[in-house]
Amino acid sequence: MMLMKYFKIYDDELCPCGSGKTYLECCKNRKDRPVKKSKKPLNIQIMEQFRKNQIKCCLYPDSTRCVKHIKEAHALQNNKIISQLSEDGHVYILNPNKPPQVIPIENEEPEVLTMIDRVGVNHATTATCFCDIHDDEVFAPIEKGAPAFDKDSDEHKYIYAYKAFIFEYYKKLVEQKVLRENITNTPSLLKTPQYIQYYRAISMTLEEMNEVKSFFDKGIVSKDYTGLETCVIEIPESIKFATYACIAVDFDLKGKKIRHTKRGFISRLFITIFPEETKSYIILSCLSEDIKIYKKFFQQLQTTNLDKVKYYFDLILPLYTENNVLSPRLWEKWGEEQQIGYTFFANRKGKQFLLYKQILKFGMYNLRKKESGFGTGNRGKLDLFE
């Protein structure tokens, strides 16, 4: 019966369209609305829906002091991180607002690539998820004018973890909104196993993320910065990229599986990587209750040769997160082959992501006993730390 729920919507469960009614009372017997057919590939149609369905809200838990103006809040601080990466006020990011490149493939669905694009710093890593007051107040300790990152400060580590989480949480809310709109217009989608699986996956992800949000909400309001375990890696030079992510990495530095999923729920890491003027930081946090999962991984990161740690993140970041911000000094230094390769990996989704994830596993496993030889020029063609 538990398996069946991934292929069927039950009459007495809440309708996936979000109406608050049961499925039987709502979308089960409703006919599809007439929709103008599009010649565009499905992937492009979905991307266009995401652009149109952005939510304007303030995700701060106490709305009593919210103001009406919802700003374009930055997941990575514009005045402290992105501005340091920029040249002439621009950086390079994977830009879903730009029309994708469609590559026809014989006898197969076309390859649809979101392109790496040169964008202004005011539009890099932004989302309409905080009002003016709360964006300024909550993140003030790590914004411009604040002291440099202090790896011994629980407040700094907590706020970076919160930022990595809350901006990814917002993306899931947008994804849920798009899904519900599609179901409202085309309820017959709920008769296809693939779409039911998609709905279940989003629902489960938001269920687990809502629990994490409750944890962060309490800490942010009360300024209680406990409840996290954090691993900080200091790099003795200023790197040319930054990123944030809320992900569950699947393999450690030796290619060994990290068992982060229990009863279908995933325990994620909150990751931020960024440069300062003379050094850079990799910050990884998890909930204290999840430290058993990540303790050995954190120990590896703290004790392994720094160049090998860089190599590990060179492998996983293009594949695991779409939030990498590249300095023009890095992107324009890469040749065409590197730029195409990075764009290819950054676009792997679904089955292709699972395939390339396994390739990374074997790559790390084969290098598990090698501790040297990972310096600049030896880490591979896609070297984010060069």
C-alpha positions as CSV (number, residue, x, y, z in Angstrom):
1,M,0.0,0.0,0.0
2,M,2.9,2.4,0.8
3,L,4.3,1.7,-2.7
4,M,0.9,2.3,-4.4
5,K,0.7,5.9,-3.1
6,Y,3.5,6.8,-5.5
7,F,1.3,5.9,-8.4
8,K,-2.2,6.9,-7.2
9,I,-4.0,9.8,-5.7
10,Y,-6.6,8.5,-3.1
11,D,-10.2,9.9,-3.1
12,D,-10.0,11.0,0.6
13,E,-6.7,12.8,0.5
14,L,-6.3,16.5,0.0
15,C,-6.4,17.5,-3.6
16,P,-2.9,18.2,-5.0
17,C,-4.2,21.4,-6.6
18,G,-4.2,23.1,-3.1
19,S,-7.9,23.8,-2.9
20,G,-8.3,22.3,0.5
21,K,-11.0,19.8,-0.7
22,T,-10.5,16.1,-1.1
23,Y,-9.4,14.7,-4.4
24,L,-12.9,13.1,-4.9
25,E,-14.6,16.5,-4.3
26,C,-12.2,18.5,-6.5
27,C,-10.1,17.4,-9.4
28,K,-10.8,13.7,-9.8
29,N,-13.7,14.1,-12.2
30,R,-12.9,17.6,-13.5
31,K,-12.2,18.0,-17.2
32,D,-9.1,19.7,-18.5
33,R,-9.4,23.4,-19.4
34,P,-8.8,24.3,-23.0
35,V,-5.2,25.3,-23.2
36,K,-3.5,26.8,-26.2
37,K,-1.0,24.2,-27.5
38,S,2.6,25.3,-27.6
39,K,5.2,24.1,-30.1
40,K,7.9,24.7,-27.5
41,P,9.5,21.7,-25.8
42,L,8.0,20.8,-22.4
43,N,11.2,21.8,-20.6
44,I,11.0,25.4,-22.0
45,Q,7.3,25.6,-21.1
46,I,8.1,24.7,-17.5
47,M,10.9,27.2,-17.3
48,E,8.6,29.9,-18.6
49,Q,6.0,29.0,-16.0
50,F,8.7,29.4,-13.3
51,R,9.5,32.9,-14.5
52,K,5.8,33.8,-14.4
53,N,5.0,32.3,-11.0
54,Q,7.5,34.0,-8.7
55,I,6.1,34.6,-5.3
56,K,6.4,37.9,-3.5
57,C,6.4,37.2,0.3
58,C,8.4,37.7,3.5
59,L,9.6,34.4,4.9
60,Y,10.5,35.9,8.2
61,P,8.4,34.0,10.8
62,D,7.0,37.1,12.6
63,S,5.0,39.2,10.1
64,T,3.9,41.9,12.6
65,R,6.6,44.3,11.5
66,C,6.7,43.4,7.8
67,V,6.4,46.2,5.3
68,K,4.6,46.0,2.0
69,H,7.7,46.4,-0.2
70,I,9.2,43.0,-1.0
71,K,12.7,43.4,-2.2
72,E,15.0,41.5,-4.5
73,A,16.9,39.9,-1.7
74,H,20.3,38.4,-2.4
75,A,21.1,34.9,-1.2
76,L,24.8,35.9,-1.5
77,Q,25.4,39.4,-0.3
78,N,25.7,41.8,-3.1
79,N,27.8,44.4,-1.3
80,K,30.2,41.9,0.3
81,I,30.5,38.8,-1.9
82,I,29.1,39.3,-5.4
83,S,30.7,42.8,-5.7
84,Q,34.1,41.2,-4.9
85,L,33.6,38.7,-7.8
86,S,32.3,41.2,-10.3
87,E,34.0,43.0,-13.2
88,D,32.3,46.2,-14.4
89,G,29.3,45.3,-12.2
90,H,28.7,41.9,-13.7
91,V,29.2,38.2,-12.9
92,Y,28.3,34.9,-14.6
93,I,25.5,32.7,-13.4
94,L,23.2,29.9,-14.7
95,N,20.4,32.2,-15.8
96,P,16.8,30.7,-16.1
97,N,15.5,34.1,-17.2
98,K,17.4,33.9,-20.4
99,P,15.8,31.8,-23.3
100,P,17.5,28.4,-23.2
101,Q,19.5,26.8,-26.0
102,V,17.6,24.0,-27.7
103,I,19.8,21.3,-29.3
104,P,18.0,18.9,-31.5
105,I,19.0,15.2,-31.1
106,E,18.0,12.6,-33.7
107,N,15.3,10.2,-32.6
108,E,15.3,11.7,-29.0
109,E,13.9,14.6,-27.1
110,P,15.9,17.8,-27.8
111,E,18.6,18.9,-25.2
112,V,17.4,22.1,-23.5
113,L,20.2,23.9,-21.8
114,T,19.9,26.9,-19.4
115,M,22.9,29.0,-20.4
116,I,25.6,30.7,-18.3
117,D,24.9,34.4,-18.7
118,R,26.6,37.6,-17.8
119,V,24.3,39.5,-15.4
120,G,24.4,42.6,-13.4
121,V,25.3,42.2,-9.7
122,N,21.8,43.5,-8.7
123,H,20.2,40.5,-10.3
124,A,22.5,37.7,-9.2
125,T,21.1,35.1,-6.7
126,T,18.0,37.2,-5.9
127,A,14.5,36.2,-4.9
128,T,11.5,38.1,-3.7
129,C,11.3,36.3,-0.3
130,F,12.0,39.1,2.3
131,C,10.6,42.5,3.0
132,D,12.9,45.5,3.3
133,I,13.0,45.5,7.1
134,H,13.7,41.8,7.6
135,D,16.2,41.4,4.9
136,D,18.2,44.3,6.4
137,E,17.8,43.2,10.1
138,V,18.3,39.4,9.8
139,F,21.4,39.5,7.7
140,A,23.0,42.7,9.0
141,P,25.7,40.7,10.9
142,I,27.2,39.4,7.7
143,E,26.5,42.3,5.3
144,K,28.8,45.1,4.1
145,G,30.2,47.1,7.0
146,A,30.0,44.1,9.4
147,P,33.2,42.4,10.5
148,A,34.8,39.8,8.3
149,F,33.5,36.2,8.7
150,D,34.5,34.8,12.1
151,K,34.7,31.0,12.1
152,D,34.3,31.0,15.9
153,S,31.0,33.0,15.7
154,D,27.9,30.9,16.1
155,E,25.9,33.8,14.9
156,H,27.8,34.1,11.6
157,K,27.7,30.3,11.0
158,Y,24.0,30.2,11.8
159,I,23.0,33.1,9.5
160,Y,25.0,31.6,6.6
161,A,23.3,28.3,7.1
162,Y,19.9,30.0,7.3
163,K,20.5,31.9,4.1
164,A,21.5,28.7,2.2
165,F,18.3,27.0,3.5
166,I,15.7,29.7,3.1
167,F,16.5,30.7,-0.5
168,E,16.2,27.0,-1.5
169,Y,13.0,26.7,0.5
170,Y,11.6,29.6,-1.5
171,K,12.4,27.9,-4.8
172,K,10.4,24.8,-3.6
173,L,7.4,27.1,-2.8
174,V,7.6,28.4,-6.4
175,E,7.8,24.8,-7.7
176,Q,4.8,23.8,-5.7
177,K,2.9,26.8,-7.1
178,V,3.7,25.9,-10.7
179,L,2.6,22.3,-10.0
180,R,-0.7,23.3,-8.5
181,E,-1.4,25.7,-11.4
182,N,-0.7,22.8,-13.9
183,I,-3.1,20.5,-12.0
184,T,-5.8,23.2,-11.8
185,N,-5.6,23.6,-15.6
186,T,-5.0,19.9,-16.5
187,P,-6.4,17.6,-13.7
188,S,-5.8,14.6,-16.0
189,L,-2.1,14.9,-15.1
190,L,-3.0,13.2,-11.8
191,K,-3.9,10.1,-13.7
192,T,-0.2,9.7,-14.9
193,P,2.2,7.9,-12.6
194,Q,5.1,10.2,-13.5
195,Y,3.2,13.3,-12.4
196,I,2.0,11.7,-9.2
197,Q,5.6,10.8,-8.4
198,Y,6.6,14.4,-9.1
199,Y,3.8,15.7,-6.8
200,R,4.8,13.2,-4.0
201,A,8.5,14.2,-4.3
202,I,7.7,18.0,-4.0
203,S,5.2,17.3,-1.1
204,M,7.8,15.2,0.8
205,T,10.6,17.7,0.3
206,L,8.4,20.6,1.5
207,E,7.3,18.5,4.5
208,E,10.8,17.9,5.6
209,M,11.9,21.4,4.8
210,N,9.0,22.8,6.8
211,E,10.4,21.0,9.9
212,V,13.8,22.6,9.2
213,K,12.2,26.0,8.7
214,S,10.5,25.7,12.1
215,F,14.0,25.1,13.7
216,F,15.5,28.1,11.9
217,D,12.4,30.3,12.6
218,K,12.8,29.8,16.4
219,G,16.5,30.6,16.3
220,I,16.3,33.7,14.1
221,V,13.5,35.3,16.2
222,S,15.1,34.5,19.6
223,K,18.7,34.9,18.3
224,D,19.4,31.5,19.7
225,Y,22.2,30.3,17.4
226,T,22.6,26.7,18.8
227,G,21.4,23.5,17.3
228,L,23.8,23.3,14.3
229,E,27.1,21.5,13.8
230,T,29.4,23.3,11.4
231,C,32.6,22.5,9.5
232,V,34.6,25.5,8.3
233,I,37.5,25.2,5.8
234,E,39.7,28.2,5.4
235,I,41.4,28.8,2.1
236,P,44.4,31.1,2.2
237,E,43.6,33.0,-0.9
238,S,40.6,34.8,-2.5
239,I,38.8,32.5,-4.8
240,K,36.9,33.6,-8.0
241,F,33.5,32.1,-7.3
242,A,30.9,31.8,-4.6
243,T,27.9,29.5,-4.1
244,Y,25.1,28.5,-1.7
245,A,23.3,25.2,-1.5
246,C,20.9,23.1,0.6
247,I,21.8,19.6,-0.6
248,A,22.6,16.1,0.5
249,V,25.9,15.1,-1.0
250,D,25.9,11.4,-1.7
251,F,29.5,10.4,-1.4
252,D,32.4,11.4,0.8
253,L,36.0,12.1,-0.3
254,K,36.7,8.4,-0.6
255,G,33.7,7.7,-2.7
256,K,31.8,6.0,0.2
257,K,28.1,6.4,0.4
258,I,26.7,9.0,2.9
259,R,23.5,7.5,4.2
260,H,21.5,10.7,4.5
261,T,18.0,9.4,3.8
262,K,15.8,7.6,6.4
263,R,12.2,6.6,5.8
264,G,12.2,8.8,2.7
265,F,13.3,11.9,4.5
266,I,16.6,13.5,3.6
267,S,19.0,15.2,6.0
268,R,20.6,18.1,4.1
269,L,23.7,20.2,4.4
270,F,23.6,24.0,4.3
271,I,26.7,25.1,2.3
272,T,28.1,28.5,1.6
273,I,31.4,29.1,-0.2
274,F,32.7,32.6,-0.7
275,P,35.8,34.8,-1.0
276,E,36.9,37.7,1.2
277,E,39.8,40.1,0.4
278,T,42.7,37.8,1.3
279,K,41.1,34.4,2.1
280,S,38.0,32.3,1.4
281,Y,35.8,30.0,3.3
282,I,33.8,26.8,2.8
283,I,31.1,26.5,5.4
284,L,29.0,23.3,5.8
285,S,26.4,23.0,8.5
286,C,23.9,20.4,9.5
287,L,21.3,20.1,12.3
288,S,22.8,18.8,15.5
289,E,20.5,15.8,15.3
290,D,22.1,14.9,11.9
291,I,25.7,15.0,13.0
292,K,25.9,11.2,13.2
293,I,25.3,11.2,9.4
294,Y,28.0,13.8,8.6
295,K,30.5,13.5,11.4
296,K,33.0,11.4,9.4
297,F,32.6,13.5,6.3
298,F,33.3,16.7,8.3
299,Q,36.4,15.0,9.8
300,Q,37.6,14.1,6.3
301,L,37.2,17.7,5.2
302,Q,39.2,19.0,8.2
303,T,42.1,16.5,7.9
304,T,42.4,15.9,4.1
305,N,44.9,17.8,2.0
306,L,43.3,21.2,1.0
307,D,44.0,20.7,-2.7
308,K,42.1,17.4,-2.6
309,V,39.2,19.1,-0.8
310,K,39.2,21.7,-3.6
311,Y,39.2,18.8,-6.2
312,Y,36.2,17.2,-4.4
313,F,34.2,20.5,-4.6
314,D,35.3,21.0,-8.2
315,L,33.5,17.6,-9.0
316,I,30.3,18.1,-7.1
317,L,29.4,21.8,-7.3
318,P,28.7,22.0,-11.1
319,L,26.4,18.9,-10.8
320,Y,24.7,19.5,-7.4
321,T,23.9,23.2,-7.3
322,E,22.6,25.8,-9.8
323,N,23.6,28.6,-7.5
324,N,27.3,29.0,-8.5
325,V,28.4,32.6,-9.2
326,L,31.5,32.9,-11.3
327,S,33.7,35.9,-11.6
328,P,34.4,37.1,-15.2
329,R,38.1,36.7,-14.3
330,L,37.4,32.9,-14.0
331,W,34.8,32.3,-16.7
332,E,36.6,34.3,-19.4
333,K,39.8,32.6,-18.6
334,W,38.3,29.3,-19.3
335,G,38.4,28.1,-22.9
336,E,35.3,27.1,-25.0
337,E,35.7,23.5,-24.0
338,Q,35.6,24.3,-20.3
339,Q,32.7,26.6,-20.6
340,I,30.7,24.1,-22.6
341,G,31.6,21.3,-20.1
342,Y,30.6,23.4,-17.1
343,T,27.2,24.3,-18.8
344,F,26.6,20.6,-19.6
345,F,27.1,19.4,-16.0
346,A,25.1,22.3,-14.6
347,N,22.1,21.2,-16.7
348,R,22.0,17.5,-15.6
349,K,18.6,16.6,-14.1
350,G,16.7,13.5,-13.3
351,K,18.1,10.2,-14.7
352,Q,21.1,12.0,-16.2
353,F,22.0,13.5,-12.8
354,L,21.8,10.1,-11.2
355,L,24.1,8.7,-13.9
356,Y,26.8,11.4,-13.5
357,K,26.5,11.2,-9.8
358,Q,27.6,7.5,-10.0
359,I,30.5,8.5,-12.2
360,L,31.7,10.9,-9.6
361,K,31.4,8.2,-7.0
362,F,33.8,5.9,-8.9
363,G,36.1,8.8,-9.6
364,M,36.5,9.6,-5.9
365,Y,36.7,5.9,-5.0
366,N,39.6,5.4,-7.4
367,L,41.4,8.3,-5.8
368,R,40.7,7.4,-2.2
369,K,44.4,6.5,-1.4
370,K,45.9,9.4,-3.3
371,E,46.6,12.4,-1.0
372,S,48.9,14.6,-3.2
373,G,49.1,15.8,-6.8
374,F,45.9,17.9,-6.7
375,G,47.5,21.3,-6.9
376,T,46.4,24.0,-9.4
377,G,46.7,22.6,-12.9
378,N,46.2,19.0,-11.7
379,R,42.6,19.1,-10.5
380,G,41.0,18.8,-13.9
381,K,39.7,21.1,-16.6
382,L,36.8,22.5,-14.5
383,D,38.9,24.0,-11.7
384,L,36.7,26.5,-9.8
385,F,39.6,27.3,-7.4
386,E,42.3,28.1,-10.0
